[in-house]
Amino acid sequence: KVLTFPCYQWFVGDVKVEMREGTAKTLKDDSVLQLLMHRKTELQERQRTYRWTTWAPDIPRCIDAKTEADLPQDARFENEKRSDFEYSLQYKLAIRFGKSWNDLDDFKRIFWKLKSPIAEYCMEHWKEDWLFGYQCLNGSNPRMIQRCKKLPEKFPVIPDMVQRSMPPRTNLEKELKAGNIYLLDYAIMDGIPTNTIKGKPQYIAAPLCLLYQHPDEGLIPIAIQLEQSPGQDSPIFLPKDPPLAWLLAKMWVRHSEFQVFQLLSHLLRTHLVVEVICVATLRQLPAVHPVYKLLAPHLRYTLEINCRGRTQLISPNGIFKRVVSTGGDGLLILAQREYKMLTYRSLQPHLDFADRGVSQLPKYFYKEHSLMLWEAIHRTCFELSTLLAVTIFTSTAQHAATNNGQFDWCAWVPNTPCTMRQPPPTDKEAVTMDMIMATLPDVSQSCVQMAITWHLGRAQPDAIPLGQYTEEHFSEGQALELIDKFRTELKEIESHILSQNEGLELQYLYLLPSRIENSITI
Ligand code: OYP
């Protein structure tokens, strides 16, 4: 029988071997000398083509390519994907600037062109405390919230301050014990150097935010401190404060959220982690290896999108440098801090939820859907290992959870501002609308935020959904059966999610299997 697997054919020519077409083989399964030789030369060739480099110290290493043009053809976008990627970015220029920014409604002037139902819902309701809480669970960065059993010393909330947020018969002490108090702690932002944009300094805070799982109102924020050390200049903001003061405090939390979300949850914990596995797989596994066959569909386009990210997004004069407060040195230091603490455990959803103590939180759709998908993925991994499941889960579900909601939740700029142009407020009584407008991103920064999050968050052309394989890597009956089983499970998850969302005012569909791409392509 002539082998039809392309790599074999290329090397072996028409040598006839007794073997089923396309059968996956580990090294110990291969005994024919020519095939063993081929495994070796294939890897030598790949190691010449795909090389490691260090783009910056103390973050994951990456593919050695100055730009995407240096990548081998196999790793490049197909035409449809490339032209769409380049065309869609024109919105960045097409949205024309308004004049000055006077009040929050002026953001609507740039909000007309690109829309989504959730983005519009967000524009209508972003000031409401419950929507702030909702976004911790089902927004685009659902991995920040953790249970708070004991108040940190650096955040001296006293029960009196928050009593008004609770039903009369209970209090902070009781609710801490009952496990209904949660915390967002942006300690990682503390002391991050700030960007200077067109000669103007930008500002960063390192907030703490306490939340309460209220029996009627759901998860709501009840206290915010904008810096890590308490003091006269860092008051604790409360819902009963003057409305503009409370609103501005929440915006500061959401500004930290933008940075942690895009740079850590999204870029570092999905794109860069998967790139390492991609380069290692290409360099160490021949195409006939079962693990190569299993992972290849989940690594499509990742090298090219990451090259583009390094040259256009986080480069010395890329998008971050031009419009985001962490642009320049800040983003690298932030990523280095996170990478030092990044654990393998935290990439496994069930362990991450356990460690954050969020098992009691109701309506945490991200958690529920992640667990279903994790189960389905882990079972199909040929019982091989958790590492494979982590790779597939991260390159599919986790990327979808962080990427696909970014337009919905960041398009309305005041809800998730990419930069702040004034320092955090120190006096609650002194907050005015002028101050808020002078703090939030300006017109051109806001346009870029909208355009880029739209560009990345919308459905992608040339997309292959989770569980669909265009290149039939596997031909064994057993493997095909497992693929079938996986698809059946995904269908069940799909209908579960759809019926759960029916009639909901705010739907959570980022982890709908048909909307999850098979790999990180954007
Ligand atoms: C690559 O203007 C990527 O040409 C996005 O990178 C955008 C460009 C190129 C084109 C820029 C241009 C994607 C890989 C990645 C990632 C995850 C982090 C995404 C962060 C997006 C932040 C957008 C908001 C900016 C204000």
Boltz pocket constraint, residues with backbone or C-beta under 6 A from the ligand:
constraints:
  - pocket:
      binder: B
      contacts: [[A, 89], [A, 92], [A, 262], [A, 263], [A, 266], [A, 267], [A, 271], [A, 305], [A, 306], [A, 308], [A, 309], [A, 310], [A, 312], [A, 313], [A, 319], [A, 320], [A, 323], [A, 324], [A, 418], [A, 445], [A, 448], [A, 449], [A, 452], [A, 453], [A, 456], [A, 522]]
      max_distance: 6.0
